[in-house]
Amino acid sequence: MFSVTVRDHLMVAHSFRGEVFGPAQALHGATFVVDATLRRPELDPDNIVVDIGAATRELGAVVAELNYRNLDEVPEFAGVNTSTEFLAKVVADRLAERIASGALGPHADGLASITVTLHESHVAWASYERELQPGL
């Protein structure tokens, strides 16, 4: 399997509900390094996984929708613990929607999967991996 990874970063504010979160139950900031890894079994006709510039642009657009926001105030996240794992899935799903809509070009239909990893620090990170299917 071939892969390409592009990177961005994300800064949010949020709070959590539940004793398991300890002091993170209070409003706090989080800064993440965001990696999106795209995989495919065969290279496209140009001998690439995907156009790195286009992948970087689309990841940046997805991250921009969340960047510098208090996630507690975003209606679609009402009542949700916006954990690192949860946010990795949000980014992966939104990026997958862009890929399915053609944002990465005509050869992106050969992409098999995407993994989004949010690095909380140099010692802790979480990922979400999903398959990509044309039109999904």
N, C-alpha and C positions, 0 to 999 in steps of 0.2 A: 504494500500500500504506500503510495506517495503522499506527502503532506506539505503544506505551507502554513506557517503561523504568522499572523499579523498582530500588532500590539497597540493598545491605547491605554488611557487611564480614566478613572471615574472617581469623583468626589461627591459624597452624599451625606445627608444627616438623616437619622432615624432613631427609633427607640424600639425596644422589644417588650413583649408581655410574657411573663413566666419566670418563676424563681430560678430556673436553670440559667438564665441570662445574667444573674447577679447585677452588678452595677450598670450593665448595658441596657437595663430597663429604662434608664434615664436617657433623655435625648443626647445623642453624641454624634460626632462626625466619623466618617470612614473614608479612607482613600484606598482604592484598589488599582493594581496593574491588571489590565484585562488582555488576555491572550485568546485569540480565536484560531483554532487549528482546523483546516479544511483538508479532507482526505479523499483520494480517489484511487481505484485500482490500476488505472492506465492513464498516461499523460494524454492531454488533448492534442488536436492536430498541430498546435504550435509547440508541442513538447513541454508544456507547463501544467501545473495543477490548476492554477487560476491566475488571472492578472493580479499581481500583488498590489498594485496601485488601486485597482477597483475594490479589492477586498479591504484594504486599509480605509478607503473612503467610506465604504458601507458600514464597517465597524464603527468608524468615527461618528457617522450619522445616528446609529443606534445608541451609542454612548451619550451623544449630545442630548437625546431625549430625557435622560436621567440625571445628567451632570449638574451639580450645584443645586440640587433639589432636596427639600425635606420630604422624604418618601412617606412620612406619616400624613402628609397633606395631599398626596396623590390619590384621587378617588378610586382608581382601580386597585390600589393596595390597601384600602381601608380594612382594618382588622386583621391584616396579614403581617406576620413576622418576616420582614424583608432580610432574611439571613443571606449570608454569602452564597450558600447553595441555591437558594431561591432566586437570587439576582443572576447567578450564572445561567439558570434556565431561562429567565426573562430575556437576557441578551442573546442566547442561542436561538430561542424561538423567533425573536424579532429579526435576527440576521437570516435565519432560514426563510422567513417570509419574503425578505428582500431578494434572496437568491432565487426563490421560486418565481418571483415576478420578473426576473430577467436582469436584475441590477448588475450581475457579474458577467453578463454576456451570454452568447448562444452556446458556448461549450461548457458552461457551468452545470448543465444537466447531467454531466458525467460525475459530478461530485457525489460521494457516497455517504459522508458523515461530517459532522462538525462537533468539536469539543470547545467549550468556552471555559476558561479557568480565570477566576478572580483571585489574585494574590493579595491577601490582607497584609502580609509582611514577608520578610525573608524566611520565616519559619512556618507559616501557615497559609494554606490556600484551599479552595474548593473548586470543583469542576462539574460540568454537566455535559454529557455526550448524547447526541441523537443522530439518527439516520436522516439522510436527505433523500427525498424522492421527487422526481420532476412534478411540478404542479402543486406541491404541498408546502 
